[in-house]
Structures are given as C-alpha cells and as structure tokens.
C-alpha cells in the first residue's frame, strides 16, 4: 500500500484535484452552511487535509472569517494551493498524524481525510483538546464508510490504506473523546449513493 499523501500528490500533478473539488462541492456546501448558520461573531477556520485549498478560498470570502489556515501532507497539493491563493490564507505542509497546533480555531473542517490517518480517534482527541477554541466546532465529511457499499472497493482501487468504520462507530469516536452535541447525517444522498457521512460536534 502506498502513502495517501503520495497518491494525492500525483493527483495534484495530474489535475485530478479539480475533480475532487467538483465531486465534493455539494456536501461541503451543506457542511459549511450548517456550521456557519446563525453565526454573528468573527471566526478562525482550519481545514485539515485542505488539498488545493478550494474550501479555504471560499471561506476566506466570508466577512466574518478573520483567519483561514489549511494543512495537508502532500507537497504538491500545498504548492498548488499557494499558487491559487490570493495571499490571505496560510497553508502548512504537515503530516496530520503528527501535527500539533500551536493555535486554536473556532471552526475545524475536514473532508475525506480522517479514514486515511493511522489513528483517527487519537487525532479527534487532539483536535478537541489542542486545536479547538472553547465552544469551537468540528465538522467532517466521509464517503468511505461501511453503509456506503460503493466505497468498499476504493482501498484496492486506489492502492492506499483506508480504515473502514460504520456511522455509529464514527459517532461513538466523537463522543468517546468528549465532543458535545454530536450530530450525524448523510449529505447529497441519491439513488445508488448513500451520501457523504457528516459528523459534527462541539467542545
């Protein structure tokens, strides 16, 4: 099995990251709309596994966003993100498995990342206790999960390790590490596709 960051680095070099942006646009919009609904105060935003930075470029347009930061383990993705940035977003090249944030954020977002990590529960614990501001929120989107049969062959097809959990197991991970007000739902569900599993919780 190859490292996920190597696979995504190749995708960035070939322009396949643009397809990822297109495929994820609908569920990510739903996630962002949810996490920003009724928000009136300024916020800082961290994107774990930011890829080419497309989510952050949209978030940075929000007048309430006072800081936008992205982390990714792929050098090619970070290089592409920097090339597309207008300068008001910070990108960090870092393996998320070992990242220790020196700053705290009001909102943390991650799309299609956590099941590639060595120990997602440990990373969730770090997010809650190290990355998040008091009353901060985490929201993640996952397409590779047990109930989504379409995703079961992805590990073999892509050739990189992908951990498989069901919806209840993901929700329980959030609760086990101490997240409050945990919610989950399926975004963009339609015939032949179970949708993106969205899980969110507050500190």
Helices and strands as residue ranges (DSSP letters): H 4-14, H 17-36, E 43-48, H 54-59, E 65-72, H 75-84, E 90-93, G 96-98, E 105-111, G 114-116, H 120-126, I 127-131, E 132-142, G 149-151, H 154-158, H 167-177, E 180-187, E 196-202
